[in-house]
Amino acid sequence: MNNAVLVTGAAGQLGSELSKSCKNLDYENIIFCDRLDLDLMNYKNVEEFLVDNEIGVIVNCAAFTDVEGAEDKSDEADSLNHKAVKNLANISIKLDLKVIHISTDYVFGGDQSKPYTEESEVNPLNVYGLSKFMGEKSLLEINPENIVIRTSWFYSEFGNNFVKTILRLGEKKDSLNVVVDQIGTPTCAKDLAELIVSILANEKYKVMNGIYHYSNEGVASWYDFAMAIVDLAGLRCEINPVLSNEYDAKARRPHYSVLNKNKIKKELNINIPYWRDSLKNVIDTLV
């Protein structure tokens, strides 16, 4: 297997965090590409790029992540979240390389009250969740040696995310309405990036395969999340809890999507940070 790493979706939250965390990795080459650099839908070009650069591992962070927008742009979401991943799966077999693919808690329907394991039944409620499920399904059906890491409620100091939205609106408005009946776990992109770097650095990807769950520890509603943001940032904005059916959203979200992380904690012998601790670090950076 070749010894170079390709990170796709380089301009996104996880790609940006990886570009910081990968600096000390002992690899011959680490290449970061965004969609303008490499079109994952172009099978031939992708294959040639991987061969020319002697890529041994792909960390696929590229995704259509606009949950609301996917309802109107289902073809675009399916292209990037499913068909492009299927291309990577086929190429991974042909070139004998490994794909570490990032997926989402939104593959679940939210109809249970205990954390979802990797074996839990999937039931996506929206176009985004369905496209991500089809992507991870294709990746592992074509090449079971590949890796899927599902995560949840992503935020970072980069890009657009819930934390930045609440900070921006919280400075301008006296109050905000935030849903209280959707339960999950906020996850700091930096924490996942550091996990992936440790997997690459120790070549643990060689013995890993299948689906893994990773999020920060703990449980919160979006209301809890917003309350923590304004509290840690010292904002005076009042956060009002509302129900999902009071919120004008195109895409249905699972009412419960907490991920069980026992598998990855056991296999990699890791401790995962509590969500509020990681949130404080990011807000300290932003504020």
FITORLO-395950 format. One record per residue: residue in three letters; x, y, z of N, C-alpha, C in turn. Coordinates in steps of 0.001 Angstrom, whole numbers, padded with zeros to 6 digits, always signed. Each point is the difference from the previous one (the first is absolute). Layout:
N
ALAXYZXYZXYZ/...
This chain:
287
MET+000847-001202+000000-000847+001202+000000+000881+001251+000000/ASN-000388+000994-000778+000754+001249-000072-000112+000767+001317/ASN+000871+001003+000148+000131+000652+001297-000363+001476-000032/ALA-000877+000408-000911-000469+001378-000030-001471+000035+000387/VAL-000427+001132+000560-001367+000173+000479-000682+001105-000798/LEU-001227-000261-000422-000820+001023-000634-001149+000354+000926/VAL-000155+001290+000277-001140+000492+000763-000894+000782-000956/THR-001214-000487-000212-000957+000719-000837-000867+000906+000877/GLY-000666+000953-000651-000799+000950+000770+000868+000879+000873/ALA+001143+000401-000538+001017+000692+000796-000459+001347+000547/ALA-000971+000634-000657-000440+001323+000431-001086-000062+001061/GLY-000501-001195+000290-001051-000153+000992+000535+000032+001418/GLN-000892-000206+000958+000387+000093+001408+001029-001071+000387/LEU-000296-001255-000346+000927-001072+000367+001285+000083-000813/GLY-000115+000297-001295+001181+000145-000834+000924+001084+000515/SER-000588+001117+000441+000801+001100+000534+000694-000384+001294/GLU-000713-000731+000863+000619-000461+001251+001098-001021-000275/LEU-000219-000870-000984+001014-000991-000346+001270+000664-000533/SER-000175+001088-000733+001179+000683-000549+000888+000533+001118/LYS-000601+000326+001145+000775+000436+001162+000594-001194+000748/SER-000819-001044+000166+000410-001137+000823+000991-000926-000698/CYS+000018+000034-001338+000848-000927-000762+001446+000453-000143/LYS+000327+001171+000486+001317+000574-000274+001158-000862+000493/ASN-000241-000745+001076+001092-000791+000566-000048-001475-000396/LEU-000891-000333-000940-000102-001393-000426+001220-000421-000814/ASP+000475-001194+000252+001177-000510-000698-000432-000768-001251/TYR-000502+000742-000971-000377-000598-001286+000813+000674-001100/GLU+000221-000750-001085+000762+000555-001113-000681+001240-000572/ASN-001325-000043+000016-000720+001109-000604-001435+000008+000516/ILE-000511+001192+000279-001405+000167+000360-000569+001070-000914/ILE-001003-000373-000774-000574+000898-000996-001419+000364+000412/PHE-000290+001290-000012-001330+000484+000327-000659+000525-001272/CYS-001193-000528-000303-000713+000401-001210-001431+000400+000320/ASP-000442+001056-000654-001417+000358+000051-000618-000347-001347/ARG-001281+000238-000140-000702-000410-001225+000523+000726-001236/LEU+000565+001197+000185+000562+000716-001140+001325-000617-000449/ASP+000671-000702+000918+001277-000642-000321-000196-001381-000615/LEU-001030-000713+000464-000218-001382-000440-001488-000311+000053/ASP-000584-000261-001168-001421-000329-000107-000177-001488+000268/LEU-000551-000348+001143-000144-001396+000385-000994-000761-000872/MET-000784+000721-000784-000938-000647-000917+000682-000483-001275/ASN+001208+000496-000264+000744-000377-001204+000911-001182+000334/TYR-000504-001193-000232+000693-001230+000405+001414-000067-000570/LYS+000131+000263-001282+001292-000128-000669+001018+000970+000583/ASN-000405+001254+000173+000920+000998+000539+000423-000318+001432/VAL-000958-000482+000793+000311-000354+001378+000993-001158+000035/GLU-000240-001013-000810+000897-001151-000035+001410+000413-000410/GLU+000093+000821-001028+001310+000457-000458+000707+000829+001070/PHE-000759+000835+000681+000571+000840+001068+000562-000868+001123/LEU-000740-001024+000378+000428-000877+001089+001255-000787-000370/VAL+000052-000471-001244+001165-000740-000471+001220+000911-000070/ASP-000189+001170-000612+001122+000925-000179+000607+000441+001331/ASN-000860+000131+001016+000474+000493+001296+000245-001111+001020/GLU-000091-001246-000467+000278-001174+000840-000774+000040+001312/ILE-001310+000239-000117-000860+000088+001174-000275-001390+000570/GLY+000175-000135+001315-000303-001259+000671-001245+000069+000856/VAL-000345+001216+000455-001172+000202+000858-000722+001268-000420/ILE-001315-000101-000114-000831+001177-000255-000842+000275+001236/VAL+000074+001220+000518-000918+000435+001045-001046+000869-000694/ASN-001188-000559-000173-001020+000690-000787-000888+000877+000884/CYS+000326+001287+000016-000789+000988+000740-000951+000757-000920/ALA+000062-000273-001300-000847+000707-000950-001454-000427+000185/ALA-000899+000968+000068-001413-000330+000194-000874+001202-000308/PHE-001232-000296-000390-001048+001014-000069-000662-000013+001373/THR+000241+001029+000811-000413-000031+001408-001182+000914+000330/ASP-000540+000701-000984-001134+000895+000234-001277-000833+000098/VAL-000414-000302+001220-001145-000891+000218-001270+000580-000609/GLU-000249+001273+000193-001188+000636-000584+000120+000083-001517/GLY+001174+000408-000479+000208+000160-001435-000118-001297-000770/ALA+000331-001115+000651-000066-001299-000673-001421-000370-000403/GLU-000980+000534+000717-001392-000300-000343-000347+000527-001390/ASP+000600+001099-000388-000246+000591-001327+001069-000396-001011/LYS+001144-000469+000477+001112-000359-000886+000393-001453+000214/SER-000985-000887-000120+000224-001414+000296+001022-000633-000948/ASP-000006+000412-001260+000966-000562-000960+001424+000384+000373/GLU+000181+001252+000394+001338+000463+000392+000469-000707+001265/ALA-000912-000167+000966+000349-000702+001235+000355-001448-000288/ASP-000771-000657-000867+000259-001397-000329+001325-000155-000756/SER+000306+000962-000843+001245-000075-000772+001214+000006+000912/LEU+000044+000930+000945+001183+000140+000847+000003-000989+001167/ASN-001161-000251+000577-000070-000846+001196-000112-001487-000312/HIS-000407-000340-001225-000198-001402-000352+000851-000416-001203/LYS-000259+000600-001166+000654-000452-001223+001520+000211+000040/ALA+000438+001124+000534+001439+000250+000100+000663-001007+000937/VAL-000700-000355+001078+000536-000978+000946+000053-001383-000649/LYS-000988-000297-000832+000004-001270-000737+001209-000067-000926/ASN+000343+001117-000625+001210+000050-000830+001240-000334+000827/LEU+000101+000607+001169+001153-000256+000863+000058-001463+000417/ALA-001164-000598+000245-000040-001415+000387+000541-000889-001106/ASN-000448+000245-001227+000476-000799-001134+001495+000185-000233/ILE+000458+001235+000131+001430+000272-000188+000822-000636+001113/SER-000550-000028+001219+000740-000573+001123+000267-001485-000211/ILE-000940-000682-000640+000203-001416-000335+001071-000139-001076/LYS-000113+000814-001035+000902-000100-001149+001441+000324+000373/LEU+000185+001029+000852+001347+000474+000317+000507-000490+001354/ASP-000795-000786+000679+000374-000537+001310+000380+001128+000964/LEU-000930+000926+000186+000192+001065+000973-001169+000018+000976/LYS+000124+000801+001038-000991+000046+001073-000721+001339-000012/VAL-001313-000049+000197-000795+001217+000111-000547+000111+001421/ILE+000255+001143+000643-000628+000341+001278-001045+001065-000316/HIS-001257-000375+000099-001102+000851-000448-000800+000514+001195/ILE-000370+001272-000035-000743+000611+001097-001487+000024-000317/SER-000798-000555+000917-001450-000020-000179-000682+000681+001190/THR-001282-000268+000215-000794+000830+000894-000986-000781+000849/ASP-000366+000587+001128-001057-000562+000846-001370+000092-000666/TYR-000118+000819-001042-001306+000173-000659-000384-001181-000890/VAL+000794-001070+000022-000446-001234-000642-001057-000684+000863/PHE-000151+000434+001250-000958-000619+000914-001315+000777+000048/GLY-001043-000708+000369-001331+000595+000017-000395+000634+001316/GLY+000791-000245+001054-000280+000637+001275-001120-000630+000794/ASP-000337-001265-000308-001149-000634+000647+000387-000856+001199/GLN+001209+000133+000518+000357-000714+001217+000517+000989+001028/SER+000165-000454+001225+000374+000892+001094+001321-000383+000642/LYS+000763-000868-000647+001338-000328+000471+000967+000193-001154/PRO+001267+000271+000295+000959+000311-001069+000071-001074-001078/TYR+000068+000455-001244+000058-000895-001160+001379-000636-000120/THR+000024-001314-000192+001254-000695-000269+000208-000079-001513/GLU+001160-000504-000384+000317-000162-001419-000927-001010-000672/GLU-000620-000887+000787-000895-001020-000551-001460+000423+000018/SER-000312+001164+000576-001394+000449+000072-000580+000209-001392/GLU-001293-000244-000117-000673+000156-001291-000029+001470-000416/VAL+000309+000251-001250-000035+001373-000511-001385+000302-000577/ASN-000368+001278+000041-001291+000432-000542+000040+001510-000208/PRO+000763+000461-001007+000143+001451-000204-001328+000682-000285/LEU-000158+001180+000600-001261+000741-000120+000063+001097-001048/ASN+001178+000303-000512+000128+001105-000948+000944-000388-001138/VAL+000041+000826-001015+000804-000273-001195+001479-000087+000351/TYR+000460+000906+000840+001403-000023+000411+000359-001330+000651/GLY-000790-000422+000976+000264-001253+000694-000026-001197-000933/LEU-000953-000003-000936-000090-001106-000960+001225-000041-000902/SER+000429+001163-000483+001166+000039-000898+001263-000455+000731/LYS+000138+000368+001262+001163-000430+000772-000041-001504+000266/PHE-001196-000523+000281-000121-001439+000208+000347-000774-001266/MET-000493+000472-001148+000299-000683-001256+001496+000025-000288/GLY+000660+001088+000398+001449+000087-000190+000752-001009+000840/GLU-000314-000057+001281+000721-000946+000871-000333-001439-000366/LYS-001236-000248-000434-000417-001345-000413+000810-000457-001220/SER+000121+000867-000998+000772-000337-001200+001469-000222+000336/LEU+000544+000850+000852+001418-000083+000350+000354-001362+000593/LEU-000868-000501+000891+000309-001241+000703-000468-001242-000749/GLU-001041+000128-000820-000417-001151-000801+001035-000319-001072/ILE+000566+001035-000600+000997-000188-001050+001336-000419+000592/ASN+000383+000611+001111+001269-000337+000653-000189+000019+001517/PRO-000271-001162+000597-000232-000080+001450+001193+000402+000855/GLU+001186+000142-000619+001187+000389+000758+000062+001504+000263/ASN-000884+000768-000630-000025+001439+000225-000615+000326+001360/ILE+000109+001263+000378-000434+000445+001327-001016+001131-000130/VAL-001080-000090+000761-000981+001076+000121+000007+000489+001444/ILE+000141+001301+000188-000111+000592+001334-001217+000924+000009/ARG-001017-000393+000747-001181+000861+000156+000229+000969+001151/THR-000389+001247-000218+000147+001010+001039-001275+000843+000060/SER-000018+001025+000868-001253+000734+000201+000225+001455+000373/TRP-000923+000856-000419-000110+001397+000444+001364+000700-000008/PHE+000591+000025-001176+001370+000452-000195+000140+001509+000117/TYR+001081+000457+000622+000314+001433+000048+001516+000157+000135/SER+000477+001205-000292+001423+000302+000130+000180+001506-000122/GLU+001246+000426+000032+000289+001418-000218-000064+000360-001482/PHE-000148-001015-000869-000014+000211-001444-001428-000125-000556/GLY-000219+000626-001138-001239-000199-000743-001236+000516+000710/ASN-001153-000426-000504-001284+000376+000589-000521-001154+000846/ASN-000429+000306+001204-000526-001036+000876-000890+000623+001075/PHE-000614-000848+000805-000962+000437+001007+000633+000936+001021/VAL+001205-000294+000425+000666+000834+000999+000189+001421-000527/LYS+000499+000115-001206+000218+001331-000572-001314+000743-000218/THR-001038-000747-000398-001316+000626-000212-000545+000575+001306/ILE+000063-000794+001075-000508+000474+001287+000828+001183+000513/LEU+001308-000044-000176+000846+001119+000412-000368+001276-000763/ARG-000195-000156-001304-000321+001170-000835-001370+000573+000346/LEU-001011-000859+000075-001351+000470+000301-000130+000449+001449/GLY+000736-000678+000889-000079+000334+001420+000529+001380+000322/GLU+000881+000502-000840+000515+001356+000192-000970+001063-000515/LYS-000881-000398-000921-000907+000955-000640-001405+000004+000596/LYS-000423-001145+000539-001392-000144+000424-000106-000202+001508/ASP-001169+000382+000520-000255-000163+001433-000404-001427+000334/SER-000605-000703-000977-000436-001374+000256+000015-000815-001288/LEU+000132-001311+000158-000007-000927-001123-000833-001225+000372/ASN-000727-000542-000966-000747-001232+000196+000832-001175-000514/VAL+000175-001024+000820+000798-001158-000371-000733-001274+000416/VAL+000016-001008-000891-000767-001217+000256+000559-000764+001203/VAL-000923-000541+000787+000362-000682+001237-000260-001499-000071/ASP-000688-000452-001055-000392-001417-000067+000799-000786-001042/GLN+001185+000458-000314+000946-000782-000801+001256-000189+000847/ILE+000333-001270+000274+001061-000333+000940+001149-000691-000729/GLY+001212+000474+000247+001182-000608-000607+001234+000394+000779/THR+001138+000115-000694+001242+000403+000656+000791+000955-000886/PRO+000224+001234+000442+000891+000904-000737+001398-000605-000074/THR+000631+000122-001167+001319-000596-000196+000965+001015-000603/CYS+001130+000155+000652+001030+000930-000463+000835-000647-001101/ALA+000081+000666-001148+000743-000546-001139+001470-000239+000341/LYS+000553+000817+000869+001406-000169+000386+000222-001340+000678/ASP-000943-000423+000832+000136-001278+000703-000010-001168-000976/LEU-000900+000049-000986-000039-001069-000999+001251+000032-000871/ALA+000470+001188-000336+001217+000115-000798+001180-000641+000728/GLU+000113+000242+001290+001103-000571+000769-000115-001515+000088/LEU-001231-000504+000067-000202-001447-000015+000481-000594-001321/ILE-000386+000624-001110+000399-000501-001318+001510+000042-000163/VAL+000621+001063+000485+001465+000103-000077+000660-001135+000781/SER-000561-000325+001161+000581-001093+000792-000172-001338-000713/ILE-001121-000173-000706-000229-001223-000779+001031-000102-001119/LEU+000260+001117-000672+000979+000010-001083+001421-000178+000526/ALA+000320+000708+001075+001366-000015+000528+000415-001392+000462/ASN-000939-000731+000578+000298-001327+000522-000397-001111-000970/GLU-000411+000412-001204-000413-000935-001052-001082-000977+000487/LYS-000850+000492+000888-001076-000845+000518-001067-000267-001053/TYR-000031+000822-001036-000966-000204-001078+000200-001352-000688/LYS+001203-000551+000125+000282-001271-000657-000777-001158+000621/VAL-000353+000126+001276-000739-001071+000672-001445+000387+000289/MET-000379+001223-000358-001375+000454+000200-000804-000180-001282/ASN-001282-000280+000144-000906-000022-001146-001428+000081+000493/GLY-000894+000396-000893-001407+000090+000367-000358+001347+000612/ILE-001072+000004+000808-000580+001234+000528+000460+000238+001436/TYR+000317+001262+000292+000325+000442+001353-000789+001266+000310/HIS-000353+000174+001251-000668+001222+000443+000968+000851+000811/TYR-000007+001303-000282+000812+000929+000788-000737+001326+000135/SER-000198+000405+001244-000451+001353+000322+000612+000341+001342/ASN-000132+001223+000417+000430+000310+001360-000898-000726+000996/GLU+000441-000061+001250-000802-000657+001029-001139+000917+000445/GLY-001052-000626+000540-001120+000773+000526-001170+000077-000947/VAL-001066+000612+000495-001264+000101-000727-000546+001410+000160/ALA-000611+000524-001065-000571+001347+000073-001107+000153-001037/SER-000900+000924+000252-000925+000446-001043+000625+001203-000689/TRP-000561+000406-001124+000498+001221-000649-000184+001200+000936/TYR-001048-000034+000805-000225+001050+000996+001137+000013+001024/ASP+000361-001183+000518+001123-000095+000947+001289+000518-000633/PHE+000190-000384-001248+001191+000410-000743+000056+001519-000102/ALA-001106+000613-000390-000047+001457-000137+000195+000693+001347/MET-000605-000541+001042+000172+000579+001337+001467-000011+000419/ALA+000680-001116-000293+001419-000102+000352+000830+001013-000786/ILE-000344+000219-001258+000744+000947-000841-000097+001419+000552/VAL-001220+000451+000279-000159+001377+000497+000608+000142+001396/ASP-000080-001049+000802+000576+000044+001344+001522+000118-000072/LEU+000628-000874-000798+001459-000004-000088+000538+001262-000681/ALA-000819+000585-000880+000425+001211-000707-000341+001275+000767/GLY-000757-000146+001092-000374+001166+000796-001027+000892-000675/LEU-000857-000573-000826-001033+000771-000685-001258+000098+000866/ARG-000769+001057-000198-001212+000216+000788-001261-000434-000734/CYS+000162-000601-001137-001147-000427-000806-000769-001113+000719/GLU-001323+000139+000026-000859-001012+000621-000310-001097-001013/ILE+000139-001260+000406-000290-001135-000872-001343-000604+000416/ASN-000954-000026-000925-001336-000520+000277-000164-001390-000597/PRO-000410-000991+000792-000207-001343-000542-001294-000092-000799/VAL+000082-000594-001189-001194-000227-000822+000027-001437-000504/LEU-001154-000507-000413-000100-001352-000542+000270+000011-001503/SER+000407-001145-000513+000337-000106-001424-001156+000403-000892/ASN-001233-000361+000407-001150+000326-000849-000352+001479+000025/GLU+000656+000759+000859-000179+001451+000017+001029+000692-000885/TYR+000943-000774-000490+001112+000535-000786-000245-000283-001472/ASP+000168+000988-000825-000266-000132-001433+001226-000580-000700/ALA+000056-001343-000077+001141-000668-000632-000493-000955-001079/LYS+000739-000057-001114-000364-000909-001090+000357-001443+000334/ALA+001162-000184+000606+000516-001338+000261-000393-000476+001394/ARG-000508-001219+000085-000264-000611+001297+001316-000443+000630/ARG+000114+000181+001293+001176-000433+000742-000397-001057+001025/PRO+000917-000914+000316-000300-000980+001049-000134+000690+001354/HIS-000968-000433+000789-000162+000566+001339+001106-000463+000939/TYR+000654-001118-000338+001061-000536+000837+001035-000656-000905/SER+001249+000428+000111+001041-000583-000868+001346-000092+000717/VAL-000045-000305+001290+001234-000162+000774+000712-001273-000466/LEU+001314+000080-000167+000792-001117-000505+000711-000741+001132/ASN-000066-001315-000035+000751-000855+000916+001427-000137-000535/LYS+000987+000363+000807+001394+000040-000447+000866-001097+000611/ASN-000625-000997+000597+000767-001040+000698+000974-000723-000923/LYS-000401-000232-001239+000844-000754-000932+001321+000710-000256/ILE-000061+001273-000359+001231+000714-000340+000840+000269+001244/LYS-000642+000200+001152+000747+000216+001238+000765-001257+000394/LYS-000635-001144-000194+000638-001265+000370+001135-000356-000961/GLU-000260+000120-001301+001005-000406-000981+001218+000915+000000/LEU-000218+001295+000215+001116+000944-000062+000494+000433+001373/ASN-000678-000475+001052+000396+000314+001369+000121+001515+000205/ILE-001088+000704-000274+000002+001458+000073-001010+000511+001018/ASN+000269+001190+000508-000964+000751+000790-000523+001145-000854/ILE-001293+000205+000012-000621+001019-000848-000408+001196+000858/PRO+000317+001221-000415-000341+001187+000795-001510+000214+000122/TYR-000401+000585+001113-001394+000394+000234-000338+001189-000891/TRP-001209+000023-000531-000338+000977-001033+000148+001443+000464/ARG-000359+000282+001235+000069+001389+000462+001439+000460+000180/ASP+000892-000902+000390+001418+000357+000133+000597+000384-001354/SER-000317-000795-001028+000506+000314-001340-000628+001281-000539/LEU-001273+000193+000311-000682+001228-000434+000682+001229+000603/LYS+000355-000071+001266+000663+001142+000651+001295+000355-000714/ASN+000763-000990-000398+001263+000255-000692-000229+000742-001311/VAL-001017-000414-000747-000281+000638-001293-000511+001417+000202/ILE-000889+000193+000971-000542+001345+000251+001094+000933+000493/ASP+000907-000506+000820+001123+000837+000438+000822+000476-001195/THR+000135-000864-001003+000729+000358-001219-000777+001024-000826/LEU-001296-000193-000127-000829+000863-000835-000262+001357+000645/VAL-000212+000008+001306-000395+001228+000685+001223+000809+000439/
